[in-house]
């Protein structure tokens, strides 16, 4: 597995395993998070690519991209993903009037991936609307972070992650996870901003600025769409990320506090205990991830 370094915080990882069985069934070929600025040459035509037999899922975090698919053109805004197979008659690119395009993507290979993409497209179309909070997008971020942390080290683990992603895509396409009401583009963009920047020392003004709304209107719209305040949402994301680290790593509580955006470990412990109902140390010892589904955030 290799990584191509981009702007800080953005990487594209290539998976190169030599077991043909796993590549035939389902596996990850590429995985990445990237940001294209105006003037960047970014243009992919599905009938002129060498990576034949691959299946792309790409989700917009901010900015706007463009997809032409079977005679229809789609502006890809925050909260929207597309699924395509290669080869097929499609083209996705950074349009000239875009102020940039930030996205996260995964490319799979294998016959089982082909079946999944065909089913999802038949059920939901080529363009999918997904909240940054949805299980599918959260899983994609988790796979990306696991890759960045070098936790995916062999063909078996990579294939398991590919299947996990496919099962969540099936779940979405079958509408098992009920979709929330459509978010406005600025609020979807803000959720993505929080999801990707939670480890930074964010202020309410930082979060409001990401939306492009005035602070007053942003607070009103965010509460209406998300049913909690921006700081409550930020806290929820930080606590969930901390829980993941407590269960899956050997980082100390102090180290985890810093990794999820809390400079003061004592304050982190106070927030975690209030949200989960127990201290971070007790949560780690209990090894009960179900507890994190019942956050009390106020």
N, C-alpha and C positions, 0 to 999 in steps of 0.2 A: 504494500500500500504506500502511496506517495502523496505528498501535498504540494500544490503550487501556491507559493506565497503571493498574496495580493496586498491591497491596502490593509493596514492593521485591523484585525478583527474579521477579515474576509479571507477565506481559504477555499480551494477546490481540491478534493481528495480523490485520487484514482485508486481503485482496487484491482490488483493484478494477482489473481489466484489461478493455479494451473490444473485444478481438478475439474475436468470437463463435465462430470456428473452434476456438480453444483451449479455450474454456469448454465447448464441446460434446464435445470429445474427452476431456480430463481436465485439471483444474487445481485449484489450492488456493483455497479460499474463505476459510477461517479456520484459524488455527493459534495455539495458546496453552498456557500453563502457568498454573494457577490453584489457589487454595486457599480452600475454603469453611469457615467456622467455624460452630460450633453456633448456631442461631438465624438463619442466613442464609436468605433466600428464594431457593432454587435448585430449580426444578422445571420440567422440560420434557416436554410431552406431544406425541408425534409426529404426532397428527392435528389439532393446533391451532397449527401453526407456519407462518410466512410463507415460510420458506426452503425451498420445495418443490424437489425434484430435487437434494438434497444428501445426502452420505454421511459419517457421523461415525464416527471411531475414537477412543476415549477410554480412557486407561490410568491405573490407580490407583497413585499413588506412596506415599501413606500415608493412614490413616484408612479410612473406609468410606462407600461410596455405595450406592444401591439402583437396580435396574433391574427393571421389570415388562415382560415381553415375551410376547405370545401366551399369556396365562394362567399364565405361570410367573414367580416372583419370584426374583431373584438378589441376594445381598449381594456387593457389589464390593469386594474386599479388595486390599491391596498385591500386585502381581504379576498382576492380572487386568484385562483390557480388554474393552470391548464394542464391537460394530459394529452400527449401525442405519442405515436409510435413512429419509429424510423425503419424503413422509409414510409412516407405517406405524403399526401399533397397538403403541406402546411408550411408556414413561414412565421417565425417569431423574431422580433427585432426591436431595437430602440428607435422610436420614431423621432423625426427632426424636431417636432414641437414639444417633446418630453423634457421635463426638468431633471430627468435622471430616472433610474430604475434600480431599486434594491430588491433582491429576491433570495430565496433559499430553494434548493432543488435537489432531487434525487433521480438518478437514472438506473434502472434495473435491466437485467437480462434474463432470458430463460422462458420456457414455454408457459410456466405458471404465471409469470408476470404478464405475458401476452393475454392469457385468459382473463386476468384481473382487469387490465386496461380495457379490454373489449366490453366486459360487463359494466364497468364504471361509466364508460362513454355511452353505452346503450341506456343506462338508467338516468344519468345526470348530464350528459352532453360533454363537450370538450372543455368547457369553462365551468369551474366549480366555485361557488361562494362559500367561504369558510371563515369563521371567526378565528383570530389568533389564539383564542382560548379553546378551540375545538381539540378533541383528543388526537385527531390526525396531525394537526400542525404541531401540537405539543410533542407528539412522538417524533416528528421529523427533527425538531430542535434537539431532542434527547439523543437521537442517533448521531446527529451532527456533533454534539458535545462529546459523546462517547468516542467518536472517531478522533476528535481533536485531542482528547485525553489519552489516546492510544490504548483504549480498552478493547477495540476490535482488532484482534491479532491473528485470526485464522479464518479459513474458508467457512468453517462450521458456524462460527459466531456471526460472520457477515451474512450468511444465508439465513440464519435465524432472524436477524434484524430485517432483512428483505421481506420475509414472510410475515413478520409482525406488522410492517408497514402495509403490506397488501391486505391483511385481514382487517386493518383499521379502515383502509380504503373501501373494501367490501362493505364494512359496517356503515360507513357514511353513505355509500351509494344505495344501500337498502333502507336508508333513513331510520336506522335503529337509534342513532343519536339525533334527537330532534333538533332541527336547526332553529336558532334564535331568530328574532326578527332581523331583517337586514340592517346592518350598521351603516351610518353615514361614512363616506370615505375618510373625513378627518378623524372620526373616532376609531375606525379600523386602523388607520395609520398610527394613532396614538397608542392603541393596544400593542401593535407590533413594536413601537418604540420602547415601551415599557418592557416587553418580553426580551428585547435584545440589549437593554441598557440598565437592567435592574441592579447590576453590581456597581454602578456608578453612584455618586452621591447626588441623586436626583432631588430637585425641589419641585414644588407645585408649579412654579413659573416655568421651569424647564419642560415639564410635561405639557402644560398649556401651549407653550410655544411650538411644540412638535405638531400640534393639531392645526395650527394656523388660525384658530379662533381667538377672539378676545378672551381674557381670563374669565370674565363674568359669564359669557355665553357658553364657553367651554365647560365650565363647572355644571351649568344647567343641563347641557346636552349630554355630557358624560353620565350624569346621574340618571337621566331619562333612559339612555340606551343600555347602560351596564348595570344599573340598580345598585350602585355603590359609588363612593367618591373615588377620585383618582388615587389618593393616598391609600385608601383601603385596598384598591386593586393592586397597587404596587406592593403593599404588605403581603397580600395573598400570594403573589408570585414569588416574593422573596422567601416566604415561609415554605412554600412547596419545593422550591429549589433547595433550600436548606435541608428539608426532610430527605430529599433524594440523596444528598451528599452524606447525611448522617447514616443512611442505610447502606450505601454502596461504596463508601470510601473510608479511609482511616484518618482523614483530616481531623485535627482537634476542633473542638467547638469554637475556639477563638479563630482558627483559620477559616472555618465555615462562615462565621459571622462576617469576616472581611470579604469572603468571596461572594456573598449575597448582598453586599452594600451597607453593612453596619460596621462603623469604625469602633464602636463600643460594644464589646462582647457581653457586658452585663445588661445593656439595653436590649441587645438581640435576644438574650435569654428571657427577658421579661416579655418581649413581644411574642416569642415562640410559645411560652407557657400560656399566655392569654389566648392565643389562637388555637392551640392544639389540646390544651388542658393538662399538659405535663411539661417538664423541663426537657431541653434538648438531649441531655444525657440519659434521662429515663426513656425518652422516645427511642433513642438508639438501642438501648438495652432491651426494650420491649419488642423491637423488630416487627412492628405492626403497622404496615403502610396504610391500612384501612382508616386509621385514626386521622390521616391527613384529608380524608374526604369530608370531614365534619369541622371545618374551620369556623371559628367564631371571630369574625372581623368587625370591629366597630371603631 
